[in-house]
Amino acid sequence: MSVLEKDLNPDVKIGISLPMDHINGSGFFPGTSTTLTQTGSNIRNLLLTNKGERVGQPEFGCGLLQVLFEPMSDDLLESVRSEIEESIAFWLPHVTINNISVERDEAEPHQLNILIEFALAIQPTVHEVITLNFLVGE
């Protein structure tokens, strides 16, 4: 069964949806039904994992959580964007990044907003968007 065939079968779960903060009515963590949705969870997991945090794969992760203690600057925004691109390219090579936006929040000057628009290499015309928000140092 191909990846696309699995995506079309409503009875097939591809993975576990993040965050795993609740159990659905069947007693299981909520699953994802499409590869694109699961890839969004995989990206979120990659970006929120510090390098050295994952047992057996010390290089896995992105280190974005370290920006929480850095002063907000244009260099920081570019560094975050670059780190995201490099981490996704290395760990998730089947993902095509359409756009990464790393910006200061207009209402909260110490908040960093990250928006990532991505697609799968096997379906480049279908995309998904995830967002992450961080409060950073002054």
C-alpha positions in Angstrom: 0.0 0.0 0.0 1.5 3.4 -1.0 1.7 6.5 1.2 -1.1 8.1 -0.8 -3.3 5.0 -0.5 -2.8 5.0 3.3 -3.8 8.7 3.4 -7.1 7.9 1.6 -8.0 5.1 4.0 -9.9 6.5 7.0 -9.2 3.4 9.1 -5.4 3.8 8.8 -3.6 6.0 11.4 -0.2 7.3 10.3 1.2 8.3 13.7 0.5 10.1 17.0 -0.8 13.7 16.9 1.1 16.2 19.0 0.7 17.5 21.6 -0.4 14.2 23.3 -2.4 16.1 26.0 -5.5 14.0 25.9 -6.7 10.5 25.2 -9.6 10.0 22.7 -12.8 8.0 23.5 -11.2 4.7 22.4 -8.5 5.0 25.1 -5.7 5.8 22.7 -3.7 9.0 22.1 -5.2 10.8 19.1 -3.7 9.6 15.8 -3.1 11.4 12.5 -4.8 10.2 9.4 -2.6 11.7 6.7 1.2 11.8 6.1 1.0 15.6 5.7 -0.6 16.0 9.2 1.9 13.6 10.7 4.8 15.5 9.1 3.5 18.6 10.9 3.8 16.8 14.2 7.2 15.5 13.2 8.4 19.0 12.4 7.0 20.4 15.7 8.8 17.5 17.6 12.1 18.2 15.8 12.0 21.9 16.4 11.1 21.6 20.1 13.7 19.0 20.9 17.1 20.2 22.0 20.2 18.6 20.6 21.4 16.0 23.1 18.0 15.5 24.5 17.0 12.4 22.5 18.6 9.1 23.8 20.5 7.3 21.1 20.4 10.2 18.7 22.3 13.1 20.4 22.3 15.2 17.2 18.5 15.1 16.7 16.8 18.4 17.4 17.0 22.0 16.5 17.8 23.9 19.7 15.1 26.6 19.3 14.4 26.5 23.0 17.8 28.1 23.5 16.5 31.4 21.9 14.4 31.9 25.0 17.5 33.5 26.7 18.8 35.5 23.7 18.1 39.2 23.2 15.7 39.9 20.4 17.5 41.1 17.2 17.5 40.8 13.5 20.5 38.5 13.7 18.5 36.2 16.1 15.6 36.1 13.6 17.9 35.1 10.8 19.7 32.5 13.0 16.4 30.9 13.9 15.3 30.7 10.3 18.6 29.2 9.2 18.6 26.6 12.1 15.0 25.6 11.1 15.9 25.1 7.5 19.1 23.1 8.2 17.3 20.8 10.8 14.4 20.1 8.5 16.6 19.5 5.5 18.8 17.0 7.4 16.2 15.1 9.5 13.1 15.4 7.3 14.4 15.3 3.7 11.0 14.3 2.3 9.7 17.8 3.3 9.7 20.7 1.0 9.7 24.1 2.8 7.5 26.7 0.9 8.0 29.5 3.4 9.5 30.2 6.8 8.5 33.4 8.5 10.3 34.3 11.7 9.1 37.6 13.1 8.6 39.7 16.3 5.1 39.9 17.5 3.7 43.4 17.0 1.6 43.3 20.2 4.2 41.6 22.4 7.8 42.8 21.5 9.5 39.8 23.3 7.5 37.2 21.5 8.9 35.4 18.5 6.4 34.0 16.0 7.4 31.2 13.6 5.2 30.2 10.7 6.3 27.3 8.5 4.5 26.4 5.3 5.5 23.0 4.0 4.6 20.2 1.6 5.7 16.6 1.0 8.0 15.9 -1.9 5.5 13.3 -3.2 2.7 15.9 -3.1 4.2 19.3 -3.6 0.9 21.1 -4.4 -0.7 20.2 -1.1 0.6 22.2 1.8 0.2 22.5 5.6 1.1 25.4 8.0 2.4 25.1 11.6 3.1 27.9 14.0 5.2 28.2 17.0 5.4 31.1 19.5 8.2 31.8 22.0 8.9 34.5 24.6 12.5 35.5 24.3 15.0 37.4 26.5 15.1 41.2 26.5 
